[in-house]
Amino acid sequence: MPADLILTAIAAALSASAAAGVTEAGKKAIVDAYDGLKSLIKKRLGSDSEAAAALEKLEAKPDSEGRTQTLGEELESAGAASDPELA
């Protein structure tokens, strides 16, 4: 399901940007890609949407399984899976 792919990309970006052994250029590429996805989520779903709020909360605690699940639910509820740009 595409919403799972979006969520996986977000989780991977948050984890990889903090991982040891990733070069500075690699970190910059990950951060740039993540920032682009985050901006697209806010543009397509609204910067005051529940999905955007859940994303902000996940950023504060990137290892939180509960916050990851909440973001997944919000992306699903918002129809992110059917948005071709997000998918």
Secondary structure, DSSP 4 states (H G I P E B T S, - for coil): -HHHHHHHHHHHHHHHTT-TT--HHHHHHHHHHHHHHHHHHHHHH-TTSHHHHHHHHHHHSTT-HHHHHHHHHHHHHTTGGG-TTT-
